[in-house]
């Protein structure tokens, strides 16, 4: 299961980027083997929030994450992520443990590289 000490402290102290912390909590709850961010909401509407998201990724020494978002704002978010040098590497499967069946499952998403 994916762990990150910086994000653990952010949750403990209730400080940090809400999109990143929510993604980390989602990752922990589903026992993903990599950081999975499921929802970036309307982050592309707020360039300062987007820059803060990138800054927090760098502070947490996160070089990649899996974006599994499927909202109508996905294309806009991808465009603006690219503007802050968070690039699409490709499609990737990540494994997690199903909460009810207690077995390994897979989900596909976009592997994003933080430059």
Z-matrix of the N, CA and C atoms (Angstrom, degrees):
N
C 1 1.446
C 2 1.527 1 108.96
N 3 1.321 2 115.73 1 140.58
C 4 1.461 3 122.05 2 -177.30
C 5 1.529 4 111.04 3 -69.70
N 6 1.327 5 116.01 4 135.44
C 7 1.471 6 122.40 5 176.39
C 8 1.522 7 109.60 6 -134.92
N 9 1.336 8 115.43 7 147.19
C 10 1.459 9 121.08 8 176.28
C 11 1.527 10 107.85 9 -146.60
N 12 1.312 11 116.57 10 115.66
C 13 1.463 12 122.31 11 -176.07
C 14 1.535 13 112.60 12 -60.62
N 15 1.325 14 116.92 13 -41.16
C 16 1.467 15 120.78 14 179.96
C 17 1.530 16 110.83 15 -60.56
N 18 1.323 17 116.56 16 -44.50
C 19 1.463 18 120.22 17 -179.68
C 20 1.531 19 111.31 18 -70.86
N 21 1.320 20 116.84 19 -33.88
C 22 1.474 21 120.19 20 175.57
C 23 1.526 22 109.93 21 -59.13
N 24 1.333 23 116.54 22 -44.51
C 25 1.463 24 120.98 23 178.75
C 26 1.523 25 111.10 24 -66.57
N 27 1.327 26 117.12 25 -36.56
C 28 1.457 27 121.10 26 177.50
C 29 1.518 28 111.79 27 -62.00
N 30 1.310 29 116.77 28 -40.97
C 31 1.471 30 120.96 29 177.85
C 32 1.523 31 109.86 30 -67.97
N 33 1.320 32 115.79 31 -45.54
C 34 1.464 33 121.41 32 -179.43
C 35 1.530 34 111.42 33 -58.59
N 36 1.340 35 116.41 34 -40.21
C 37 1.470 36 121.24 35 -177.40
C 38 1.530 37 113.24 36 -96.46
N 39 1.333 38 116.82 37 2.81
C 40 1.470 39 122.32 38 -178.03
C 41 1.535 40 111.51 39 53.31
N 42 1.343 41 115.64 40 43.54
C 43 1.461 42 121.50 41 179.15
C 44 1.516 43 109.28 42 -132.65
N 45 1.317 44 115.30 43 139.27
C 46 1.451 45 120.23 44 177.59
C 47 1.511 46 110.99 45 135.78
N 48 1.310 47 115.82 46 -177.80
C 49 1.447 48 121.96 47 -179.02
C 50 1.527 49 109.49 48 -76.80
N 51 1.326 50 116.84 49 125.84
C 52 1.462 51 120.60 50 -174.55
C 53 1.525 52 112.59 51 -62.07
N 54 1.329 53 118.39 52 -37.23
C 55 1.461 54 120.61 53 179.75
C 56 1.520 55 111.17 54 -65.63
N 57 1.319 56 116.24 55 -41.75
C 58 1.456 57 121.25 56 179.83
C 59 1.525 58 110.99 57 -69.15
N 60 1.315 59 117.39 58 -44.24
C 61 1.471 60 120.34 59 -179.93
C 62 1.530 61 111.03 60 -66.16
N 63 1.331 62 117.21 61 -40.28
C 64 1.477 63 119.78 62 176.75
C 65 1.522 64 110.28 63 -63.01
N 66 1.323 65 116.76 64 -40.38
C 67 1.460 66 120.76 65 177.49
C 68 1.522 67 111.43 66 -62.74
N 69 1.329 68 115.79 67 -40.57
C 70 1.463 69 119.69 68 179.42
C 71 1.531 70 110.70 69 -66.46
N 72 1.316 71 116.94 70 -42.16
C 73 1.471 72 120.51 71 177.68
C 74 1.531 73 109.76 72 -62.41
N 75 1.327 74 117.02 73 -42.05
C 76 1.474 75 121.93 74 176.65
C 77 1.535 76 109.89 75 -59.89
N 78 1.315 77 115.87 76 -43.11
C 79 1.468 78 121.32 77 178.78
C 80 1.521 79 110.88 78 -61.36
N 81 1.322 80 116.69 79 -45.48
C 82 1.464 81 121.26 80 179.82
C 83 1.528 82 111.75 81 -65.95
N 84 1.320 83 116.76 82 -45.45
C 85 1.468 84 121.04 83 -178.54
C 86 1.523 85 112.24 84 -60.63
N 87 1.323 86 116.43 85 -33.97
C 88 1.463 87 120.84 86 -178.05
C 89 1.520 88 113.31 87 -99.40
N 90 1.341 89 115.92 88 1.67
C 91 1.466 90 121.82 89 177.72
C 92 1.534 91 112.57 90 54.71
N 93 1.339 92 115.47 91 43.76
C 94 1.459 93 119.70 92 176.43
C 95 1.522 94 109.72 93 -69.22
N 96 1.328 95 115.95 94 152.97
C 97 1.460 96 120.88 95 178.48
C 98 1.524 97 112.32 96 -87.99
N 99 1.336 98 117.46 97 -5.34
C 100 1.462 99 122.86 98 175.67
C 101 1.525 100 107.80 99 -140.70
N 102 1.331 101 116.69 100 162.58
C 103 1.454 102 120.11 101 177.64
C 104 1.525 103 109.39 102 -66.97
N 105 1.336 104 115.35 103 123.38
C 106 1.460 105 121.87 104 -179.98
C 107 1.522 106 108.40 105 -118.80
N 108 1.312 107 115.35 106 124.25
C 109 1.459 108 120.63 107 175.49
C 110 1.517 109 106.40 108 -110.40
N 111 1.323 110 114.64 109 116.88
C 112 1.455 111 121.28 110 -172.38
C 113 1.520 112 112.68 111 -92.46
N 114 1.322 113 117.47 112 -23.67
C 115 1.458 114 119.22 113 -173.43
C 116 1.522 115 110.47 114 -151.32
N 117 1.320 116 115.61 115 121.68
C 118 1.465 117 120.60 116 175.00
C 119 1.523 118 111.07 117 -105.51
N 120 1.327 119 116.67 118 7.54
C 121 1.457 120 120.63 119 176.03
C 122 1.518 121 111.69 120 51.67
N 123 1.320 122 115.08 121 -131.73
C 124 1.462 123 121.33 122 -179.15
C 125 1.530 124 110.52 123 -107.29
N 126 1.329 125 115.98 124 39.69
C 127 1.464 126 120.46 125 -177.73
C 128 1.533 127 111.22 126 -58.67
N 129 1.318 128 117.03 127 -29.29
C 130 1.470 129 119.05 128 -178.62
C 131 1.526 130 112.36 129 -69.73
N 132 1.330 131 117.53 130 -12.79
C 133 1.467 132 121.14 131 177.09
C 134 1.520 133 112.40 132 -82.59
N 135 1.331 134 117.27 133 -6.96
C 136 1.453 135 120.81 134 -175.38
C 137 1.531 136 109.25 135 -136.66
N 138 1.310 137 117.08 136 95.67
C 139 1.469 138 121.67 137 -175.69
C 140 1.523 139 111.71 138 -61.51
N 141 1.327 140 118.15 139 -33.92
C 142 1.468 141 120.22 140 178.50
C 143 1.526 142 110.96 141 -65.68
N 144 1.319 143 116.75 142 -40.51
C 145 1.473 144 121.12 143 177.51
C 146 1.521 145 110.38 144 -65.25
N 147 1.314 146 116.23 145 -39.53
C 148 1.463 147 121.33 146 178.51
C 149 1.527 148 111.16 147 -64.44
N 150 1.332 149 116.50 148 -43.54
C 151 1.469 150 120.00 149 177.42
C 152 1.523 151 110.63 150 -64.88
N 153 1.334 152 117.44 151 -37.70
C 154 1.459 153 121.37 152 177.04
C 155 1.531 154 110.53 153 -64.21
N 156 1.327 155 116.98 154 -40.03
C 157 1.467 156 122.23 155 176.58
C 158 1.526 157 109.71 156 -57.95
N 159 1.334 158 116.47 157 -48.25
C 160 1.471 159 121.17 158 179.52
C 161 1.528 160 110.64 159 -63.44
N 162 1.333 161 117.61 160 -44.13
C 163 1.467 162 121.38 161 179.64
C 164 1.527 163 111.02 162 -59.65
N 165 1.324 164 116.60 163 -41.67
C 166 1.466 165 120.53 164 -179.92
C 167 1.525 166 111.48 165 -68.19
N 168 1.329 167 117.42 166 -36.54
C 169 1.464 168 120.25 167 175.07
C 170 1.524 169 110.20 168 -59.92
N 171 1.331 170 116.48 169 -43.70
C 172 1.462 171 121.46 170 -179.60
C 173 1.527 172 110.28 171 -65.73
N 174 1.336 173 117.39 172 -45.67
C 175 1.475 174 121.04 173 179.06
C 176 1.524 175 111.41 174 -60.16
N 177 1.331 176 116.29 175 -35.18
C 178 1.468 177 120.75 176 -179.40
C 179 1.527 178 111.78 177 -83.41
N 180 1.335 179 116.35 178 2.40
C 181 1.465 180 122.56 179 -179.26
C 182 1.538 181 111.90 180 58.45
N 183 1.330 182 115.16 181 38.34
C 184 1.458 183 121.24 182 178.24
C 185 1.524 184 107.62 183 -95.05
N 186 1.304 185 115.60 184 118.14
C 187 1.459 186 121.13 185 -177.27
C 188 1.524 187 112.16 186 -99.95
N 189 1.341 188 116.24 187 -13.97
C 190 1.462 189 119.93 188 178.78
C 191 1.523 190 109.15 189 -158.18
N 192 1.320 191 114.78 190 156.71
C 193 1.458 192 121.52 191 173.24
C 194 1.518 193 107.84 192 -153.75
N 195 1.317 194 115.87 193 165.64
C 196 1.452 195 121.75 194 179.24
C 197 1.520 196 108.00 195 -106.51
N 198 1.317 197 116.22 196 124.71
C 199 1.459 198 122.26 197 178.99
C 200 1.523 199 108.17 198 -101.03
N 201 1.339 200 116.22 199 116.03
C 202 1.466 201 120.64 200 -178.66
C 203 1.523 202 111.66 201 -110.42
N 204 1.290 203 116.33 202 14.69
C 205 1.466 204 121.98 203 -179.38
C 206 1.526 205 111.19 204 -58.16
N 207 1.317 206 116.15 205 141.99
C 208 1.464 207 120.39 206 177.67
C 209 1.531 208 111.08 207 -132.43
N 210 1.314 209 116.99 208 22.90
C 211 1.464 210 121.09 209 -177.40
C 212 1.525 211 111.04 210 -75.58
N 213 1.325 212 114.48 211 168.67
C 214 1.468 213 119.50 212 177.43
C 215 1.526 214 111.26 213 -68.13
N 216 1.325 215 117.97 214 -17.01
C 217 1.461 216 121.71 215 179.78
C 218 1.515 217 113.70 216 -90.36
N 219 1.325 218 117.74 217 6.42
C 220 1.468 219 120.84 218 -175.83
C 221 1.525 220 112.44 219 -56.83
N 222 1.303 221 118.55 220 -47.99
C 223 1.469 222 120.60 221 -176.77
C 224 1.529 223 110.92 222 -62.99
N 225 1.315 224 116.97 223 -40.89
C 226 1.467 225 120.24 224 177.76
C 227 1.521 226 110.07 225 -63.98
N 228 1.334 227 116.63 226 -43.87
C 229 1.465 228 120.03 227 178.98
C 230 1.523 229 111.23 228 -62.14
N 231 1.327 230 117.96 229 -41.61
C 232 1.463 231 120.75 230 178.77
C 233 1.529 232 110.84 231 -62.72
N 234 1.313 233 116.39 232 -41.16
C 235 1.464 234 120.92 233 178.10
C 236 1.531 235 110.59 234 -59.59
N 237 1.321 236 117.34 235 -47.29
C 238 1.465 237 120.42 236 -177.23
C 239 1.526 238 112.62 237 -76.07
N 240 1.335 239 117.86 238 -30.19
C 241 1.464 240 119.37 239 172.94
C 242 1.526 241 109.52 240 -61.42
N 243 1.317 242 115.94 241 -41.82
C 244 1.468 243 120.82 242 177.81
C 245 1.528 244 111.16 243 -59.76
N 246 1.321 245 117.21 244 -36.71
C 247 1.475 246 122.04 245 -179.63
C 248 1.537 247 112.19 246 -64.35
N 249 1.348 248 116.87 247 -27.13
C 250 1.473 249 119.60 248 178.44
C 251 1.538 250 110.86 249 -104.48
N 252 1.329 251 116.05 250 23.11
C 253 1.473 252 123.63 251 175.43
C 254 1.526 253 113.81 252 64.55
N 255 1.317 254 115.75 253 39.69
C 256 1.468 255 121.74 254 167.42
C 257 1.521 256 104.07 255 -112.11
N 258 1.326 257 115.65 256 107.80
C 259 1.462 258 122.16 257 -168.69
C 260 1.524 259 112.43 258 -108.51
N 261 1.328 260 115.47 259 152.40
C 262 1.469 261 121.11 260 174.61
C 263 1.522 262 108.58 261 -78.69
N 264 1.328 263 116.10 262 126.85
C 265 1.467 264 120.30 263 174.38
C 266 1.532 265 109.87 264 -92.74
N 267 1.328 266 115.94 265 -39.47
C 268 1.462 267 120.23 266 -179.25
C 269 1.516 268 110.21 267 163.23
N 270 1.304 269 115.46 268 -171.76
C 271 1.463 270 121.84 269 178.58
C 272 1.524 271 108.22 270 -88.91
N 273 1.328 272 115.85 271 140.32
C 274 1.459 273 119.94 272 -178.86
C 275 1.520 274 110.81 273 -143.22
N 276 1.322 275 115.48 274 143.92
C 277 1.464 276 121.59 275 173.58
C 278 1.518 277 108.39 276 -93.51
N 279 1.327 278 115.47 277 137.15
C 280 1.460 279 120.31 278 173.70
C 281 1.519 280 108.34 279 -121.26
N 282 1.314 281 115.16 280 146.43
C 283 1.465 282 118.90 281 -179.80
C 284 1.519 283 110.31 282 -99.16
N 285 1.305 284 114.51 283 150.93
C 286 1.453 285 121.98 284 175.53
C 287 1.519 286 108.15 285 -149.75
N 288 1.311 287 115.36 286 166.99
C 289 1.460 288 120.55 287 179.49
C 290 1.525 289 108.39 288 -101.68
N 291 1.321 290 116.54 289 119.55
C 292 1.453 291 121.61 290 178.25
C 293 1.525 292 110.18 291 -61.12
N 294 1.329 293 116.54 292 130.07
C 295 1.469 294 121.68 293 -175.44
C 296 1.520 295 113.09 294 -62.22
N 297 1.330 296 117.33 295 -37.00
C 298 1.457 297 119.90 296 -174.29
C 299 1.517 298 112.39 297 -93.81
N 300 1.308 299 116.79 298 -42.93
C 301 1.462 300 120.85 299 -177.56
C 302 1.530 301 112.47 300 -83.63
N 303 1.332 302 116.14 301 -17.64
C 304 1.469 303 122.27 302 -179.26
C 305 1.526 304 111.95 303 57.41
N 306 1.318 305 115.60 304 36.42
C 307 1.462 306 119.55 305 177.78
C 308 1.521 307 109.68 306 -126.87
N 309 1.320 308 115.32 307 160.27
C 310 1.456 309 120.66 308 -178.89
C 311 1.526 310 110.34 309 -71.70
N 312 1.322 311 115.30 310 132.97
C 313 1.463 312 122.94 311 176.83
C 314 1.527 313 108.45 312 -129.18
N 315 1.313 314 115.87 313 171.90
C 316 1.466 315 120.46 314 -178.65
C 317 1.522 316 110.25 315 -131.61
N 318 1.323 317 115.29 316 148.30
C 319 1.454 318 122.31 317 175.44
C 320 1.520 319 107.24 318 -136.01
N 321 1.329 320 116.49 319 141.43
C 322 1.458 321 120.18 320 178.60
C 323 1.521 322 110.50 321 -98.60
N 324 1.308 323 114.59 322 147.80
C 325 1.451 324 120.95 323 177.01
C 326 1.508 325 110.01 324 -158.23
N 327 1.303 326 115.64 325 -178.33
C 328 1.462 327 121.28 326 177.49
C 329 1.523 328 109.47 327 -93.24
N 330 1.317 329 116.32 328 124.80
C 331 1.462 330 119.68 329 175.86
C 332 1.528 331 107.53 330 -79.01
N 333 1.313 332 115.58 331 121.27
C 334 1.457 333 122.51 332 -177.15
C 335 1.529 334 108.81 333 -108.34
N 336 1.316 335 116.32 334 132.79
C 337 1.455 336 122.92 335 -178.69
C 338 1.537 337 108.24 336 -106.69
N 339 1.326 338 115.93 337 129.27
C 340 1.463 339 122.23 338 179.82
C 341 1.515 340 107.36 339 -93.82
N 342 1.325 341 116.94 340 116.09
C 343 1.471 342 120.91 341 -179.00
C 344 1.495 343 110.83 342 -104.74
